Amino acid sequence: MRSCILVLGLLALTGAFRAEAEGKPVALIWKGSKDKAEAEGQLATWSELGKLLEKTGLTLPEDHPRLVESKTVPGLKPGFWVWLLGTCASDEAAPILEHLKRLAPGTYSREVKLPANKLACPEGPEAPLRARAEVLKLRSGETLRVFTQEETESPDEEGRGNTVSRTRFHFVLFSKNGEVLDMADTEGDVDVSGNDPGTGPTAYRCTNTQLETSKKTSKVVLTRHCGASAFAECGSMRSADESVTVTVADGVVSASAEERKNVEYSECD
């Protein structure tokens, strides 16, 4: 009996420690250094990453990233200068950190001792950012990686506009050291439907999006098949195979305009 009570007591104590650990807020840290001047110099690599975070729907708190001396943040190990991206409650931190690490793999979290009213957590995107398997490794040592993100649109209160769901493809060029150098984006699968009072019924889809990479030409070609519904107007495009070519040259990523082939048009009675 006594041993059972002891075991139950240990389980309760372990659970309490686990709950306490899981409940601690965390600081999200992009980079850092023991030397302040070195840490200040790291900001030079932030510009393109900041643009990419904004484009993929992650919003940092005001005045972030912010360089702080670690000893000024309760819970952080003293002796460092770190770039703080925000401080989050434990249950909010995981998806934010996952998004950050996809685009800045060196980002990490550390437990801090801050009250809830002192936390300033980044605002995450509506849909998660997902990494694709396609990777283009260039002779220069740079790497082009591909990410996707789902997007949606809805008509306004008066019914204007369409219902849209699309997959956004982000093509991101990373340096040898993992810094974001440049980016481009384009649409993949798309589904559009609506009955706008001003423009009438609309319905078309683009499906079967595929990517083909070429290390020799430093290009990625996105292809998809698009087609309109029976609402297509006389003489308008009814279906086509579309392609977009993403090119990397001299550290710059560019996406071409859509090119169409096998185009078919709606017949006119």
C-alpha positions in Angstrom: 0.0 0.0 0.0 2.8 2.4 1.0 4.6 1.6 -2.3 1.5 2.4 -4.3 1.1 5.7 -2.5 4.8 6.5 -3.2 4.4 5.7 -6.9 1.3 7.8 -7.2 3.1 10.6 -5.5 6.0 10.4 -7.9 3.7 10.4 -10.9 1.8 13.4 -9.6 5.1 15.3 -9.0 6.4 14.3 -12.4 3.2 15.5 -14.0 3.4 18.8 -12.2 7.0 19.4 -13.3 6.0 18.5 -16.9 3.0 20.8 -16.9 5.2 23.6 -15.4 7.9 23.1 -18.1 5.3 23.0 -20.9 3.7 26.2 -19.7 6.8 28.3 -19.7 6.9 31.1 -22.3 9.8 31.2 -24.8 11.9 33.7 -26.6 12.3 33.2 -30.4 15.9 34.1 -31.4 17.1 34.6 -34.9 20.8 35.0 -34.4 23.3 36.1 -31.7 26.9 36.6 -30.7 29.0 37.2 -27.6 30.4 40.3 -29.4 27.9 43.2 -29.8 29.5 44.5 -33.0 29.4 41.1 -34.6 25.7 40.8 -33.6 24.9 44.2 -35.1 26.5 43.2 -38.3 24.2 40.2 -38.6 21.3 42.6 -39.4 22.7 43.1 -42.9 21.3 39.6 -43.9 17.8 40.4 -42.6 16.3 42.4 -45.4 15.3 39.6 -47.8 14.2 37.3 -45.0 12.0 40.0 -43.6 10.4 40.4 -47.0 9.8 36.7 -47.3 8.3 36.4 -43.8 5.9 39.2 -44.7 5.0 37.6 -48.1 4.3 34.3 -46.4 2.0 35.9 -43.8 4.1 36.0 -40.6 4.1 39.4 -38.9 6.6 40.2 -36.2 5.8 42.4 -33.2 6.5 46.1 -33.6 10.2 47.0 -33.3 11.4 43.5 -34.1 13.8 42.0 -34.8 15.3 43.7 -31.8 18.9 43.3 -30.5 19.0 42.7 -26.8 21.6 41.8 -24.2 20.6 38.4 -23.0 21.0 39.2 -19.3 18.1 41.8 -19.7 15.6 39.0 -20.5 14.9 36.9 -17.4 15.6 33.3 -18.1 18.2 33.7 -20.9 21.8 32.8 -20.3 23.8 36.0 -19.8 26.8 36.9 -21.9 25.2 37.2 -25.3 23.7 39.7 -27.7 20.7 38.2 -29.5 18.2 39.2 -32.1 14.8 38.7 -30.6 11.9 38.0 -33.0 9.3 37.8 -30.2 8.3 36.1 -27.0 5.4 33.7 -27.0 3.3 31.6 -24.6 4.3 27.9 -24.9 1.1 26.9 -26.8 1.6 29.6 -29.4 5.3 29.2 -30.1 5.5 25.9 -31.9 3.8 26.8 -35.3 5.6 30.2 -35.3 9.0 28.6 -34.7 8.3 25.9 -37.4 7.5 28.7 -39.9 10.7 30.6 -39.0 12.9 27.6 -39.1 11.8 26.7 -42.6 13.1 30.0 -43.9 15.8 30.7 -41.3 17.0 27.3 -40.0 19.2 28.7 -37.3 16.3 30.3 -35.5 15.8 28.7 -32.0 13.7 29.1 -28.8 14.7 29.5 -25.2 12.5 29.5 -22.1 12.1 32.8 -20.4 10.6 34.1 -17.2 8.1 36.7 -18.3 4.5 37.4 -17.3 1.8 37.0 -19.9 1.3 40.8 -20.2 4.9 41.2 -21.2 4.9 38.7 -24.1 5.0 39.9 -27.7 4.5 37.0 -30.0 4.6 37.1 -33.9 1.3 36.7 -35.7 1.3 33.5 -37.7 -0.1 33.0 -41.2 -3.6 31.7 -42.0 -2.1 28.6 -43.5 1.1 26.8 -42.8 4.1 26.9 -45.1 5.1 23.5 -46.5 8.4 22.5 -48.0 8.4 20.6 -51.3 10.8 17.9 -52.2 12.1 19.7 -55.3 15.5 21.3 -54.6 17.8 23.0 -57.1 21.5 23.0 -56.0 23.6 25.4 -58.1 27.2 25.2 -59.0 27.7 28.5 -57.1 26.8 26.7 -53.9 23.4 28.5 -53.7 20.2 26.4 -53.3 16.8 27.1 -54.6 14.1 25.6 -52.4 10.3 25.4 -53.0 7.5 26.0 -50.5 3.8 26.0 -50.9 1.0 27.7 -49.0 -2.8 27.6 -49.4 -4.7 30.8 -49.9 -8.4 31.6 -50.0 -10.7 34.5 -51.0 -14.4 35.1 -50.5 -17.0 37.5 -51.9 -17.7 40.6 -49.9 -21.0 41.1 -48.0 -22.7 42.3 -51.2 -21.7 39.2 -53.1 -19.0 41.0 -55.2 -16.0 38.9 -56.0 -15.4 35.2 -56.3 -14.7 32.2 -54.0 -11.1 31.3 -54.6 -8.8 28.7 -53.3 -5.2 28.5 -54.6 -1.8 27.0 -53.9 0.9 29.6 -53.9 4.4 28.4 -54.8 7.3 30.2 -53.3 10.8 29.8 -54.9 13.5 30.9 -52.4 17.2 31.2 -53.1 19.5 30.5 -50.1 23.2 31.2 -49.9 25.8 28.7 -48.8 25.3 29.9 -45.2 21.5 29.5 -45.4 20.7 33.2 -45.8 17.7 34.3 -48.0 19.1 36.0 -51.2 16.0 36.4 -53.3 12.6 34.9 -54.0 9.7 34.7 -56.6 6.3 33.2 -56.4 3.5 32.0 -58.7 0.2 30.1 -58.6 -0.3 26.4 -58.8 -3.6 24.7 -58.5 -6.5 27.2 -58.5 -10.3 26.9 -58.1 -12.4 29.9 -58.8 -16.2 30.1 -58.7 -18.7 32.9 -58.2 -21.7 34.8 -59.5 -20.7 38.4 -59.2 -23.7 40.8 -59.7 -21.6 42.9 -62.0 -19.8 40.3 -64.1 -22.0 37.2 -63.9 -21.1 33.6 -63.2 -17.5 32.5 -63.2 -16.0 29.1 -62.8 -12.6 27.8 -63.8 -9.9 25.5 -62.4 -6.2 24.8 -62.8 -5.1 21.4 -61.6 -2.3 18.8 -61.8 0.5 21.3 -61.0 3.9 19.7 -61.5 7.5 20.9 -61.2 10.6 20.0 -63.3 14.0 21.1 -62.2 17.1 21.5 -64.4 20.5 22.0 -62.7 22.1 22.6 -66.2 19.9 25.6 -67.0 19.3 26.7 -63.4 15.6 26.6 -64.1 12.4 25.2 -62.6 9.4 24.8 -64.9 5.9 24.7 -63.3 3.1 23.2 -65.4 -0.6 22.9 -64.9 -3.8 22.3 -66.9 -6.5 25.0 -66.7 -10.1 24.8 -67.9 -13.3 26.9 -67.7 -16.8 25.6 -67.0 -19.8 25.8 -69.2 -20.1 29.5 -68.3 -17.2 30.3 -70.6 -18.2 33.1 -73.0 -18.4 32.6 -76.7 -14.8 32.6 -78.2 -13.1 32.7 -74.8 -10.5 30.2 -73.7 -12.0 27.0 -72.6 -8.9 25.0 -71.7 -5.1 25.2 -72.0 -1.8 23.8 -70.7 0.1 26.5 -68.9 3.7 26.8 -67.8 5.8 29.3 -65.8 9.6 29.2 -65.9 11.5 30.2 -62.7 15.1 31.2 -63.5 18.1 31.8 -61.2 20.8 34.0 -62.6 23.5 36.0 -60.7 21.7 35.6 -57.3 18.3 36.8 -58.7 15.2 34.6 -58.9 12.6 35.5 -61.6 9.3 33.9 -62.7 8.2 34.3 -66.3 4.7 35.2 -67.5 2.4 32.3 -68.1 2.9 30.5 -71.4 0.0 28.6 -72.9 -0.2 25.8 -75.4 -2.9 23.3 -76.6 -5.4 26.2 -76.2 -9.1 25.4 -76.9 -11.8 28.1 -77.2 -15.5 27.9 -76.5 -17.6 27.5 -79.6 -20.2 30.1 -80.6 -23.7 29.0 -81.6 
